[in-house]
Amino acid sequence: MKQGVKNETSAQWRRGVLEMCVLRLLSDAPDYGYEIVVRLSRLGTLAAGENTIYPILRRLKKDGVVTTFERASPNGPPRQYYRLTEAGMARLATLKSEWRELARAVEACLEDGDPHD
């Protein structure tokens, strides 16, 4: 596989799971956008920049799965924090379930032999 194709495929996979990962991180506690970027960068393959994460956060807010509030920052203006709503917790539970089902199916497909055995 060409390097450019491999990178684009990986990028598509990451974009596909980033919403679930952002919701998962917010299920721990409210957080602000840049810190979400930092936390994802610690996970290697899930690293995503602000230009990717902030549009996801805006869409999640529009969808009603997160709300925002401001909190004072020790280094400058107040920060906008994101918090899961009940709808966000429900969406996260659904996405986790769907992900696990998909991952099991993919693993079965990747195993040697007939996946129907």
Residue, then its C-alpha position, 0 to 999 in steps of 0.5 A: m500500500k502506498q504511504g499516502v493511501k495508508n495515511e489517508t485510511s488511518a486518518q479516516w479511521r481516527r476521524g470516525v472514532l474521535e467523537m466517541c473518544v471525546l465523549r469518553l474523555l468528557s465522561d470523566a469530568p468537564d474539560y476545555g478544548y485544548e486539554i482534550v487535544v492534549r489528552l488525545s495526543r497522549l494516546g498516539t494514534l488518536a492525536a488530533g489538532e484543534n482544527t479537528i477537535y473544536p468542530i467536533l465539540r461545536r457539533l456535539k453542542k449543537d446536537g445537545v450532547v454537551t453543554t458549555f460553561e466558562r471557568a476562570s483561567p490562571n493564565g488569561p481569559p476564562r476557558q470554555y468547558y464542555r460537559l456531557t448531558e444525559a443525552g451525551m451519556a446515552r450517545l456514548a453508551t450507544l457508540k461504545s456498544e456499536w464500537r465493541e460489536l464492530a471491533r469483534a466483527v473486524e477481529a473475526c474477519l482478520e483471523d486466519g480461516d473462515p470467519h463463519d467457523 
